[in-house]
């Protein structure tokens, strides 16, 4: 259980960080105030993405095992 939670936190943190930065740059440009806008967007995204990754991660793993079969990793 602790592994699933830790994995979800790492995935949620990384994905929300990069995606919020990319989308903030695309939508508002990389100019004055970019870092502040990005960090604000990341904070909001992290609050949503991290719990979702913790919940969806194990479900995604089960679905992937059904698709590819239960092979040893």
BELGI-V58468 format. One record per helix or strand. SS is the DSSP state (2 for helix, 1 for strand). FROM is the first residue (numbers start at 1). TO is the last residue. If there is no record, write none. Layout:
((SS | FROM | TO) (SS | FROM | TO))
This chain:
((2 | 2 | 28) (2 | 34 | 68))
